[in-house]
Amino acid sequence: MLYVKVSEILEERNITRAALAEMTGLRPNVISEICNNQRTTINREHIARIAKALDVTDTNQLLELRSL
């Protein structure tokens, strides 16, 4: 299972989900679903926008492969 670690990064950096939504231009509900790992598919453009906004260059910081 692919686990998205955006929530952890936001917490470490004291950035709110609302602020990330503004930084990326993504809807707040999209950010919330990504942070809660509720999405069954990953939109590469969304991940790219989040990575750029958070200045993340290593995808391992954002994504983790976990066993079921």
TIVO-2410 file (N, C-alpha, C; in nm, 3 decimals):
# residues 68
REC num residu      c1      c2      c3 atome chaine
REC   1      M   0.084  -0.117   0.000     N      A
REC   1      M   0.000   0.000   0.000    CA      A
REC   1      M   0.089   0.124   0.000     C      A
REC   2      L   0.053   0.222  -0.079     N      A
REC   2      L   0.127   0.347  -0.085    CA      A
REC   2      L   0.072   0.442   0.021     C      A
REC   3      Y   0.159   0.486   0.110     N      A
REC   3      Y   0.121   0.575   0.219    CA      A
REC   3      Y   0.177   0.714   0.191     C      A
REC   4      V   0.093   0.815   0.199     N      A
REC   4      V   0.133   0.953   0.175    CA      A
REC   4      V   0.162   1.019   0.310     C      A
REC   5      K   0.282   1.077   0.323     N      A
REC   5      K   0.328   1.131   0.451    CA      A
REC   5      K   0.315   1.283   0.462     C      A
REC   6      V   0.224   1.342   0.388     N      A
REC   6      V   0.209   1.487   0.388    CA      A
REC   6      V   0.171   1.539   0.526     C      A
REC   7      S   0.082   1.470   0.593     N      A
REC   7      S   0.038   1.514   0.725    CA      A
REC   7      S   0.155   1.527   0.822     C      A
REC   8      E   0.247   1.432   0.819     N      A
REC   8      E   0.363   1.435   0.906    CA      A
REC   8      E   0.453   1.555   0.875     C      A
REC   9      I   0.471   1.583   0.747     N      A
REC   9      I   0.554   1.696   0.706    CA      A
REC   9      I   0.491   1.827   0.752     C      A
REC  10      L   0.361   1.838   0.735     N      A
REC  10      L   0.292   1.959   0.778    CA      A
REC  10      L   0.307   1.980   0.928     C      A
REC  11      E   0.293   1.874   1.005     N      A
REC  11      E   0.306   1.883   1.150    CA      A
REC  11      E   0.448   1.925   1.188     C      A
REC  12      E   0.549   1.865   1.126     N      A
REC  12      E   0.689   1.898   1.155    CA      A
REC  12      E   0.718   2.045   1.127     C      A
REC  13      R   0.655   2.098   1.024     N      A
REC  13      R   0.685   2.235   0.979    CA      A
REC  13      R   0.583   2.337   1.028     C      A
REC  14      N   0.489   2.292   1.110     N      A
REC  14      N   0.384   2.381   1.162    CA      A
REC  14      N   0.310   2.454   1.050     C      A
REC  15      I   0.272   2.379   0.948     N      A
REC  15      I   0.194   2.432   0.837    CA      A
REC  15      I   0.055   2.369   0.844     C      A
REC  16      T  -0.047   2.449   0.829     N      A
REC  16      T  -0.182   2.396   0.834    CA      A
REC  16      T  -0.221   2.341   0.697     C      A
REC  17      R  -0.322   2.259   0.697     N      A
REC  17      R  -0.375   2.206   0.572    CA      A
REC  17      R  -0.433   2.318   0.486     C      A
REC  18      A  -0.496   2.414   0.553     N      A
REC  18      A  -0.552   2.528   0.480    CA      A
REC  18      A  -0.441   2.608   0.411     C      A
REC  19      A  -0.329   2.625   0.480     N      A
REC  19      A  -0.216   2.696   0.421    CA      A
REC  19      A  -0.161   2.619   0.302     C      A
REC  20      L  -0.152   2.488   0.314     N      A
REC  20      L  -0.104   2.407   0.203    CA      A
REC  20      L  -0.199   2.417   0.085     C      A
REC  21      A  -0.327   2.418   0.111     N      A
REC  21      A  -0.425   2.433   0.003    CA      A
REC  21      A  -0.402   2.564  -0.071     C      A
REC  22      E  -0.378   2.671   0.003     N      A
REC  22      E  -0.350   2.801  -0.060    CA      A
REC  22      E  -0.219   2.797  -0.138     C      A
REC  23      M  -0.117   2.733  -0.082     N      A
REC  23      M   0.014   2.726  -0.147    CA      A
REC  23      M   0.010   2.647  -0.278     C      A
REC  24      T  -0.077   2.547  -0.283     N      A
REC  24      T  -0.080   2.458  -0.399    CA      A
REC  24      T  -0.191   2.489  -0.498     C      A
REC  25      G  -0.292   2.562  -0.452     N      A
REC  25      G  -0.407   2.586  -0.537    CA      A
REC  25      G  -0.503   2.468  -0.542     C      A
REC  26      L  -0.481   2.370  -0.455     N      A
REC  26      L  -0.571   2.254  -0.447    CA      A
REC  26      L  -0.683   2.283  -0.348     C      A
REC  27      R  -0.798   2.221  -0.369     N      A
REC  27      R  -0.911   2.240  -0.279    CA      A
REC  27      R  -0.878   2.182  -0.141     C      A
REC  28      P  -0.925   2.247  -0.035     N      A
REC  28      P  -0.898   2.198   0.100    CA      A
REC  28      P  -0.940   2.052   0.122     C      A
REC  29      N  -1.053   2.011   0.061     N      A
REC  29      N  -1.095   1.872   0.079    CA      A
REC  29      N  -0.999   1.774   0.013     C      A
REC  30      V  -0.934   1.815  -0.095     N      A
REC  30      V  -0.834   1.730  -0.160    CA      A
REC  30      V  -0.714   1.713  -0.067     C      A
REC  31      I  -0.668   1.824  -0.009     N      A
REC  31      I  -0.556   1.819   0.085    CA      A
REC  31      I  -0.592   1.730   0.204     C      A
REC  32      S  -0.712   1.744   0.256     N      A
REC  32      S  -0.756   1.664   0.370    CA      A
REC  32      S  -0.756   1.515   0.336     C      A
REC  33      E  -0.810   1.479   0.221     N      A
REC  33      E  -0.813   1.338   0.180    CA      A
REC  33      E  -0.673   1.283   0.161     C      A
REC  34      I  -0.583   1.362   0.104     N      A
REC  34      I  -0.444   1.317   0.086    CA      A
REC  34      I  -0.379   1.298   0.222     C      A
REC  35      C  -0.396   1.395   0.311     N      A
REC  35      C  -0.336   1.386   0.445    CA      A
REC  35      C  -0.389   1.268   0.525     C      A
REC  36      N  -0.515   1.234   0.504     N      A
REC  36      N  -0.577   1.122   0.576    CA      A
REC  36      N  -0.564   0.989   0.502     C      A
REC  37      N  -0.490   0.991   0.392     N      A
REC  37      N  -0.472   0.870   0.310    CA      A
REC  37      N  -0.604   0.806   0.273     C      A
REC  38      Q  -0.699   0.889   0.234     N      A
REC  38      Q  -0.831   0.840   0.195    CA      A
REC  38      Q  -0.845   0.825   0.044     C      A
REC  39      R  -0.747   0.867  -0.030     N      A
REC  39      R  -0.755   0.858  -0.176    CA      A
REC  39      R  -0.713   0.718  -0.220     C      A
REC  40      T  -0.786   0.662  -0.313     N      A
REC  40      T  -0.750   0.530  -0.366    CA      A
REC  40      T  -0.656   0.542  -0.485     C      A
REC  41      T  -0.649   0.662  -0.543     N      A
REC  41      T  -0.554   0.687  -0.651    CA      A
REC  41      T  -0.475   0.813  -0.616     C      A
REC  42      I  -0.355   0.820  -0.668     N      A
REC  42      I  -0.269   0.935  -0.643    CA      A
REC  42      I  -0.257   1.014  -0.773     C      A
REC  43      N  -0.296   1.139  -0.766     N      A
REC  43      N  -0.282   1.227  -0.881    CA      A
REC  43      N  -0.140   1.283  -0.879     C      A
REC  44      R  -0.063   1.252  -0.981     N      A
REC  44      R   0.078   1.293  -0.986    CA      A
REC  44      R   0.092   1.445  -0.984     C      A
REC  45      E   0.000   1.514  -1.049     N      A
REC  45      E   0.007   1.661  -1.049    CA      A
REC  45      E  -0.013   1.716  -0.908     C      A
REC  46      H  -0.104   1.657  -0.834     N      A
REC  46      H  -0.127   1.701  -0.696    CA      A
REC  46      H  -0.001   1.680  -0.612     C      A
REC  47      I   0.059   1.563  -0.624     N      A
REC  47      I   0.181   1.533  -0.548    CA      A
REC  47      I   0.293   1.629  -0.588     C      A
REC  48      A   0.304   1.658  -0.717     N      A
REC  48      A   0.407   1.750  -0.765    CA      A
REC  48      A   0.385   1.890  -0.707     C      A
REC  49      R   0.260   1.936  -0.703     N      A
REC  49      R   0.230   2.068  -0.646    CA      A
REC  49      R   0.264   2.072  -0.498     C      A
REC  50      I   0.230   1.965  -0.427     N      A
REC  50      I   0.260   1.958  -0.283    CA      A
REC  50      I   0.410   1.956  -0.261     C      A
REC  51      A   0.482   1.875  -0.338     N      A
REC  51      A   0.627   1.868  -0.325    CA      A
REC  51      A   0.691   2.003  -0.350     C      A
REC  52      K   0.646   2.072  -0.452     N      A
REC  52      K   0.701   2.204  -0.483    CA      A
REC  52      K   0.672   2.303  -0.371     C      A
REC  53      A   0.549   2.304  -0.322     N      A
REC  53      A   0.510   2.396  -0.216    CA      A
REC  53      A   0.590   2.371  -0.087     C      A
REC  54      L   0.618   2.245  -0.060     N      A
REC  54      L   0.690   2.208   0.062    CA      A
REC  54      L   0.841   2.199   0.041     C      A
REC  55      D   0.885   2.229  -0.081     N      A
REC  55      D   1.027   2.223  -0.118    CA      A
REC  55      D   1.086   2.084  -0.090     C      A
REC  56      V   1.013   1.982  -0.132     N      A
REC  56      V   1.055   1.844  -0.116    CA      A
REC  56      V   1.107   1.795  -0.251     C      A
REC  57      T   1.231   1.746  -0.254     N      A
REC  57      T   1.288   1.697  -0.379    CA      A
REC  57      T   1.301   1.546  -0.382     C      A
REC  58      D   1.290   1.482  -0.267     N      A
REC  58      D   1.301   1.336  -0.258    CA      A
REC  58      D   1.162   1.279  -0.233     C      A
REC  59      T   1.112   1.201  -0.328     N      A
REC  59      T   0.977   1.145  -0.314    CA      A
REC  59      T   0.964   1.055  -0.191     C      A
REC  60      N   1.075   1.002  -0.141     N      A
REC  60      N   1.069   0.920  -0.020    CA      A
REC  60      N   1.024   1.001   0.101     C      A
REC  61      Q   1.037   1.132   0.094     N      A
REC  61      Q   0.988   1.216   0.203    CA      A
REC  61      Q   0.836   1.225   0.201     C      A
REC  62      L   0.778   1.207   0.084     N      A
REC  62      L   0.632   1.220   0.069    CA      A
REC  62      L   0.558   1.088   0.066     C      A
REC  63      L   0.621   0.987   0.010     N      A
REC  63      L   0.554   0.859  -0.013    CA      A
REC  63      L   0.631   0.745   0.049     C      A
REC  64      E   0.558   0.646   0.098     N      A
REC  64      E   0.619   0.528   0.158    CA      A
REC  64      E   0.539   0.404   0.118     C      A
REC  65      L   0.607   0.300   0.080     N      A
REC  65      L   0.543   0.174   0.046    CA      A
REC  65      L   0.532   0.090   0.172     C      A
REC  66      R   0.412   0.056   0.212     N      A
REC  66      R   0.388  -0.022   0.334    CA      A
REC  66      R   0.320  -0.154   0.298     C      A
REC  67      S   0.348  -0.255   0.378     N      A
REC  67      S   0.283  -0.385   0.360    CA      A
REC  67      S   0.140  -0.376   0.408     C      A
REC  68      L   0.056  -0.459   0.349     N      A
REC  68      L  -0.086  -0.462   0.391    CA      A
REC  68      L  -0.103  -0.541   0.516     C      A
***
